[in-house]
């Protein structure tokens, strides 16, 4: 579901609290005439704002946390002041800055120790900011093992130049570059998901879907409301596996934040995945429409690449058996690889079989090659594979790009969806 504009969560209250704290602390560096110093963007003669790199703002926040942990509060205060000056819409940074100002007067009792009247007025927003802080710290403290990849990445094609994996339990998006020696983690970012959590099942349930998806387009920011920030990357929810299970809904995007918010609460969207604008801009510059997979999981299981090779080899044997059956021209032998409830474009297996017979007749028993093979595994109540490849007959230069969805039934793998995507 495409999201609607919601009001900022705590910024007005934080600004009011900071005004009071600045006056009480009598810190000239933080005030001007008893008021918060204006940001550079509000001065008519101010120079252009510097380009913000992806992840840079979060790194500055984490450095402030480290300084606080080292009891270097004066340095932390100066860094926090600079951060909120550069990003006055970053509520979490404002909260840390407020704590550091409060520490000038008395011991800080807890994270987000704003004056009582402000704490009462923004209790839910304070709780969200505290959760955001904890998630950012946890994700940066509990790093993926060196060289590890998500267990879903059985095989990426060279066409998959990048891949995305999202761990919703950590509110984190991981960006991979697919190099000749395998996927390598190159960046990761804080994200927000649905107000009601994850595992989307129906239109309007305010949940973020779980599964294997692909970026389907890159929407022009000029065509979007400011609410979506730097742009939007729709994904193909509901995918064929979702449809098989009766899941509904639409309009699930990766998108940015409005001008008055640097980031959103961990659970704040109508089902989309939301990033800070600099982070989304990196994603937009990096990924490829239709070929970049997006794994959205309740929790990622990190494994060394060698750990998935045995599984990949076993499934490769299954694919070769399917390939041999197709080359045989024997419809009955080939249909043994499909589930009875197979469906594609509204056609049942019985309705689709005549089209398959025509396809086999044109192939005339030629062997086929599976070019640019990609295999992604998804396991929840069932064990499934999402397989993408170019189907090229012997002697041909090109062929259709197909995507199959397989499900394990006992010891066998069967296809429940097969379609041409290019």
C-alpha positions as CSV (number, residue, x, y, z in Angstrom):
1,X,0.0,0.0,0.0
2,X,1.4,3.4,-1.0
3,X,1.8,5.4,2.2
4,X,0.1,8.6,3.2
5,X,1.7,11.6,4.9
6,X,1.8,11.5,8.7
7,X,2.9,14.4,11.0
8,X,6.5,14.5,12.4
9,X,6.8,12.4,15.5
10,X,8.7,14.5,18.1
11,X,10.7,17.3,16.5
12,X,8.6,20.3,17.7
13,X,8.8,19.0,21.3
14,X,12.5,18.3,21.1
15,X,13.1,21.8,19.7
16,X,11.1,23.3,22.6
17,X,13.0,21.2,25.1
18,X,16.4,22.1,23.6
19,X,15.6,25.8,23.8
20,X,14.9,25.4,27.5
21,X,18.0,23.3,28.1
22,X,20.2,25.7,26.1
23,X,19.0,28.7,28.2
24,X,19.5,26.8,31.4
25,X,23.0,25.5,30.5
26,X,24.1,29.0,29.3
27,X,26.2,27.5,26.5
28,X,27.1,30.2,24.0
29,X,28.3,27.7,21.5
30,X,24.8,26.2,21.3
31,X,22.7,29.4,21.5
32,X,22.4,32.8,20.0
33,X,20.3,35.3,21.9
34,X,18.7,32.6,23.9
35,X,17.5,30.7,20.9
36,X,18.9,27.7,19.1
37,X,21.4,28.7,16.4
38,X,19.8,28.7,13.0
39,X,20.8,26.0,10.6
40,X,23.0,26.9,7.6
41,X,20.1,26.2,5.3
42,X,18.0,29.0,6.9
43,X,20.5,31.7,6.3
44,X,20.0,33.7,3.1
45,X,23.7,34.0,2.4
46,X,24.7,30.6,3.5
47,X,26.9,28.4,1.2
48,X,25.4,25.3,-0.4
49,X,25.1,22.4,2.0
50,X,27.8,19.7,1.6
51,X,26.9,16.5,-0.1
52,X,26.0,13.9,2.6
53,X,27.4,10.4,1.9
54,X,25.3,7.4,2.6
55,X,25.8,6.1,6.2
56,X,27.8,9.2,7.2
57,X,25.2,10.7,9.5
58,X,24.7,7.4,11.4
59,X,28.5,7.1,11.7
60,X,28.6,10.5,13.3
61,X,25.9,9.6,15.8
62,X,27.6,6.3,16.7
63,X,30.9,8.2,17.3
64,X,29.0,10.5,19.7
65,X,27.8,7.4,21.6
66,X,31.4,6.1,21.7
67,X,32.6,9.4,23.2
68,X,29.9,9.3,25.8
69,X,31.0,5.8,26.7
70,X,34.5,7.1,27.1
71,X,33.3,9.9,29.4
72,X,34.5,12.5,26.9
73,X,31.3,14.5,27.2
74,X,32.6,17.9,26.2
75,X,33.8,16.5,22.9
76,X,30.6,14.5,22.5
77,X,28.6,17.7,23.1
78,X,30.5,19.6,20.4
79,X,30.0,16.7,17.9
80,X,26.3,16.5,18.8
81,X,25.9,20.2,18.3
82,X,27.5,20.0,14.9
83,X,25.3,17.0,13.9
84,X,22.0,18.7,14.8
85,X,23.2,21.8,13.0
86,X,23.9,19.8,9.9
87,X,20.7,17.7,10.3
88,X,18.1,19.6,12.3
89,X,15.5,17.1,11.2
90,X,17.3,14.1,12.8
91,X,15.2,13.6,15.9
92,X,17.5,10.9,17.4
93,X,20.5,13.3,17.2
94,X,18.4,16.0,18.8
95,X,17.6,13.7,21.7
96,X,21.2,12.8,22.3
97,X,22.1,16.5,22.1
98,X,19.4,17.2,24.7
99,X,20.8,14.6,27.0
100,X,24.3,16.0,26.8
101,X,23.0,19.5,27.6
102,X,21.0,18.2,30.5
103,X,24.2,16.5,31.8
104,X,25.6,20.0,32.2
105,X,23.1,20.6,35.0
106,X,22.5,17.2,36.6
107,X,23.0,13.4,36.1
108,X,21.0,12.1,33.2
109,X,18.6,9.5,34.5
110,X,17.9,7.7,31.2
111,X,18.3,8.0,27.4
112,X,16.1,10.8,26.3
113,X,15.9,12.5,29.6
114,X,13.9,15.5,28.4
115,X,11.8,17.7,30.8
116,X,8.9,15.9,32.3
117,X,6.2,18.0,30.5
118,X,7.8,17.1,27.1
119,X,8.3,13.5,28.1
120,X,4.6,13.1,28.9
121,X,3.5,14.9,25.7
122,X,5.7,12.7,23.5
123,X,5.9,9.4,25.4
124,X,5.2,7.2,22.3
125,X,7.7,9.1,20.2
126,X,10.3,8.9,22.9
127,X,9.8,5.2,23.1
128,X,10.3,4.9,19.3
129,X,13.4,7.0,19.4
130,X,14.9,4.9,22.2
131,X,14.1,1.7,20.2
132,X,15.7,3.3,17.1
133,X,18.8,4.0,19.1
134,X,19.0,0.5,20.5
135,X,18.5,-1.1,17.0
136,X,21.2,1.1,15.4
137,X,23.7,0.2,18.2
138,X,22.8,-3.5,18.1
139,X,23.2,-3.7,14.3
140,X,26.6,-2.0,14.5
141,X,27.8,-4.0,17.5
142,X,26.6,-7.4,16.2
143,X,28.2,-7.4,12.8
144,X,27.8,-10.3,10.2
145,X,30.7,-12.7,10.3
146,X,33.5,-11.8,7.9
147,X,32.9,-13.1,4.4
148,X,29.4,-14.5,5.4
149,X,26.3,-14.2,3.2
150,X,22.6,-14.7,3.8
151,X,21.6,-18.4,3.5
152,X,19.1,-17.5,0.8
153,X,21.9,-16.7,-1.7
154,X,22.4,-20.2,-3.2
155,X,23.6,-18.8,-6.5
156,X,23.7,-15.4,-8.0
157,X,24.1,-14.8,-11.7
158,X,26.5,-12.4,-13.2
159,X,23.4,-10.5,-14.2
160,X,22.7,-9.9,-10.5
161,X,25.4,-7.3,-10.1
162,X,24.0,-6.4,-6.7
163,X,21.6,-8.0,-4.1
164,X,19.8,-6.7,-1.1
165,X,19.0,-8.6,2.1
166,X,16.9,-7.0,4.9
167,X,16.9,-8.2,8.5
168,X,13.7,-6.8,10.0
169,X,14.6,-7.9,13.5
170,X,17.6,-5.5,13.3
171,X,15.9,-2.8,11.2
172,X,18.8,-3.2,8.8
173,X,19.3,-3.4,5.0
174,X,22.5,-5.0,3.7
175,X,23.7,-4.2,0.2
176,X,25.9,-6.7,-1.6
177,X,28.0,-6.5,-4.7
178,X,28.2,-9.7,-6.7
179,X,31.9,-10.1,-7.6
180,X,33.5,-13.0,-9.5
181,X,34.3,-14.7,-6.2
182,X,30.8,-14.3,-4.8
183,X,28.6,-11.7,-3.0
184,X,30.4,-9.2,-0.8
185,X,28.8,-6.9,1.7
186,X,29.6,-3.3,0.8
187,X,27.2,-1.3,3.0
188,X,24.3,-1.5,5.4
189,X,21.7,0.9,6.6
190,X,19.0,1.5,9.2
191,X,15.4,1.0,7.9
192,X,11.8,1.3,9.0
193,X,9.1,-1.2,8.4
194,X,5.3,-1.5,8.8
195,X,3.4,-0.1,11.7
196,X,2.0,-3.5,12.5
197,X,5.3,-5.3,11.9
198,X,6.1,-7.9,9.3
199,X,4.6,-10.8,7.3
200,X,2.1,-9.0,5.2
201,X,-1.0,-11.0,4.3
202,X,-3.7,-8.6,3.2
203,X,-4.3,-5.1,1.7
204,X,-4.2,-2.4,4.4
205,X,-2.7,-4.6,7.2
206,X,0.2,-2.2,7.6
207,X,2.7,-5.0,7.5
208,X,5.9,-5.4,5.5
209,X,6.0,-8.6,3.4
210,X,8.6,-11.4,3.8
211,X,10.1,-13.3,1.0
212,X,12.2,-13.1,-2.2
213,X,11.4,-10.1,-4.4
214,X,12.8,-8.1,-7.2
215,X,13.0,-4.3,-7.9
216,X,10.6,-3.7,-10.7
217,X,11.1,0.0,-11.5
218,X,12.8,3.3,-10.4
219,X,10.2,6.0,-9.9
220,X,11.1,9.5,-10.9
221,X,11.3,11.7,-7.7
222,X,9.6,14.5,-9.6
223,X,6.5,12.4,-10.0
224,X,6.3,11.7,-6.2
225,X,5.1,13.7,-3.2
226,X,7.8,15.1,-0.9
227,X,6.8,12.4,1.6
228,X,8.7,9.8,-0.4
229,X,12.0,11.7,-0.3
230,X,14.7,11.0,-2.8
231,X,12.8,8.4,-4.8
232,X,11.1,5.0,-4.7
233,X,12.0,1.5,-5.9
234,X,8.8,-0.7,-6.1
235,X,9.2,-4.5,-5.6
236,X,7.1,-7.3,-7.0
237,X,4.8,-8.0,-4.0
238,X,2.7,-10.1,-4.2
239,X,5.0,-12.5,-6.0
240,X,3.8,-15.9,-7.3
241,X,4.4,-17.6,-3.9
242,X,2.4,-14.8,-2.1
243,X,-0.4,-15.2,-4.7
244,X,-0.4,-19.0,-4.2
245,X,-1.1,-18.4,-0.5
246,X,-3.8,-15.9,-1.1
247,X,-1.9,-12.8,0.0
248,X,-3.1,-9.5,-1.2
249,X,-2.0,-5.9,-1.3
250,X,0.2,-3.7,-3.6
251,X,2.4,-0.7,-3.7
252,X,5.3,-2.0,-1.6
253,X,8.3,0.3,-2.2
254,X,11.8,1.0,-0.9
255,X,11.6,4.8,-0.5
256,X,13.0,7.8,1.3
257,X,11.9,10.3,4.0
258,X,10.1,13.7,3.8
259,X,12.2,16.9,4.2
260,X,11.2,17.3,7.9
261,X,12.4,13.8,8.9
262,X,15.9,12.3,8.6
263,X,14.7,8.8,9.6
264,X,11.5,7.2,10.8
265,X,10.6,5.1,13.7
266,X,11.4,1.4,13.4
267,X,7.8,0.6,12.8
268,X,6.3,3.6,11.0
269,X,5.3,2.7,7.5
270,X,2.2,1.3,5.8
271,X,4.2,-1.7,4.7
272,X,7.1,-0.1,2.7
273,X,10.8,-0.2,3.6
274,X,12.0,3.3,4.3
275,X,15.6,4.6,4.4
276,X,17.2,8.0,5.1
277,X,17.5,9.9,1.8
278,X,21.3,9.7,1.5
279,X,21.1,5.9,2.0
280,X,18.3,5.5,-0.5
281,X,20.2,7.6,-3.0
282,X,23.1,5.1,-2.8
283,X,20.7,2.2,-3.3
284,X,19.2,3.9,-6.3
285,X,22.6,4.6,-7.9
286,X,23.7,1.0,-7.3
287,X,20.9,-1.4,-8.0
288,X,19.5,-2.6,-11.4
289,X,15.8,-2.7,-12.2
290,X,14.4,-6.2,-12.7
291,X,17.6,-8.0,-11.8
292,X,18.4,-6.9,-8.2
293,X,16.9,-9.3,-5.7
294,X,15.5,-8.1,-2.4
295,X,15.3,-10.6,0.4
296,X,13.1,-9.5,3.3
297,X,13.5,-11.8,6.3
298,X,12.4,-11.8,10.0
299,X,16.1,-12.5,10.8
300,X,18.9,-13.3,8.4
301,X,21.0,-16.5,8.9
302,X,24.6,-15.7,7.9
303,X,26.6,-18.6,6.5
304,X,30.0,-19.0,4.8
305,X,29.6,-19.4,1.0
306,X,30.9,-23.0,1.2
307,X,27.9,-23.9,3.4
308,X,25.4,-23.3,0.6
309,X,27.4,-25.0,-2.1
310,X,26.2,-28.5,-1.2
311,X,22.6,-27.3,-1.3
312,X,23.3,-25.5,-4.6
313,X,24.8,-28.6,-6.2
314,X,21.9,-30.8,-5.1
315,X,19.3,-28.4,-6.6
316,X,21.5,-28.0,-9.7
317,X,21.0,-31.8,-10.2
318,X,17.2,-31.3,-10.0
319,X,17.4,-28.5,-12.7
320,X,19.5,-30.7,-15.0
321,X,16.9,-33.5,-14.7
322,X,14.1,-30.9,-15.6
323,X,16.3,-29.8,-18.5
324,X,16.7,-33.4,-19.7
325,X,13.0,-34.0,-19.5
326,X,12.3,-30.9,-21.6
327,X,14.9,-31.9,-24.2
328,X,13.3,-35.3,-24.5
329,X,10.1,-33.8,-25.9
330,X,8.1,-36.1,-23.7
331,X,5.2,-34.1,-22.3
332,X,4.3,-36.6,-19.6
333,X,7.9,-36.9,-18.4
334,X,8.2,-33.1,-18.2
335,X,4.8,-32.6,-16.4
336,X,6.1,-34.9,-13.6
337,X,8.1,-31.8,-12.5
338,X,5.0,-29.6,-12.0
339,X,2.6,-29.5,-9.1
340,X,-1.1,-30.3,-9.7
341,X,-2.0,-26.8,-8.6
342,X,0.5,-25.2,-11.0
343,X,-0.8,-21.8,-12.3
344,X,0.5,-19.1,-14.5
345,X,-1.4,-16.1,-15.9
346,X,-4.7,-17.5,-14.7
347,X,-4.2,-20.9,-16.4
348,X,-4.3,-24.2,-14.6
349,X,-1.8,-27.0,-15.4
350,X,-4.4,-28.6,-17.7
351,X,-5.0,-25.3,-19.5
352,X,-1.3,-24.6,-19.8
353,X,-0.3,-28.1,-21.1
354,X,-1.3,-27.4,-24.8
355,X,1.0,-24.4,-24.8
356,X,3.8,-26.5,-23.4
357,X,3.2,-29.1,-26.1
358,X,3.5,-26.4,-28.8
359,X,6.8,-25.2,-27.2
360,X,8.2,-28.7,-27.2
361,X,7.2,-29.2,-30.8
362,X,9.1,-26.1,-31.8
363,X,12.2,-27.2,-29.9
364,X,12.2,-30.5,-31.7
365,X,14.1,-32.3,-28.9
366,X,17.0,-29.8,-28.9
367,X,19.0,-29.5,-25.7
368,X,18.6,-26.3,-23.8
369,X,21.2,-24.3,-21.8
370,X,20.4,-22.4,-18.7
371,X,22.2,-19.2,-19.0
372,X,22.8,-16.7,-16.2
373,X,21.3,-19.0,-13.6
374,X,20.2,-17.5,-10.3
375,X,18.8,-19.5,-7.4
376,X,17.4,-18.0,-4.2
377,X,16.0,-20.1,-1.4
378,X,13.1,-19.1,0.8
379,X,12.0,-21.2,3.8
380,X,9.0,-20.5,6.0
381,X,6.1,-23.0,6.3
382,X,7.4,-24.5,3.0
383,X,10.8,-24.8,1.4
384,X,10.9,-22.9,-2.0
385,X,13.3,-21.9,-4.7
386,X,13.1,-18.8,-6.9
387,X,15.1,-19.7,-10.1
388,X,15.8,-17.3,-13.0
389,X,17.6,-18.2,-16.2
390,X,17.9,-17.6,-19.9
391,X,16.6,-20.6,-21.8
392,X,18.7,-21.0,-24.9
393,X,18.2,-23.9,-27.3
394,X,21.3,-25.5,-28.9
395,X,22.3,-23.5,-31.9
396,X,20.4,-20.4,-30.9
397,X,22.0,-17.2,-29.7
398,X,19.3,-16.0,-27.5
399,X,16.1,-17.2,-25.8
400,X,13.5,-16.2,-23.3
401,X,14.4,-15.2,-19.7
402,X,12.3,-17.4,-17.4
403,X,11.5,-17.4,-13.7
404,X,10.4,-20.5,-11.9
405,X,9.1,-21.1,-8.4
406,X,9.8,-24.5,-7.0
407,X,8.5,-26.1,-3.8
408,X,9.8,-29.1,-2.0
409,X,7.2,-31.8,-1.5
410,X,8.7,-34.6,0.5
411,X,12.0,-35.5,-1.1
412,X,11.0,-34.0,-4.5
413,X,11.1,-30.5,-5.9
414,X,8.2,-29.4,-8.0
415,X,7.4,-26.3,-10.0
416,X,4.3,-24.3,-9.1
417,X,4.9,-21.3,-11.3
418,X,6.8,-20.6,-14.5
419,X,6.8,-17.5,-16.5
420,X,8.7,-15.5,-19.1
421,X,10.0,-12.2,-17.7
422,X,12.2,-11.0,-20.6
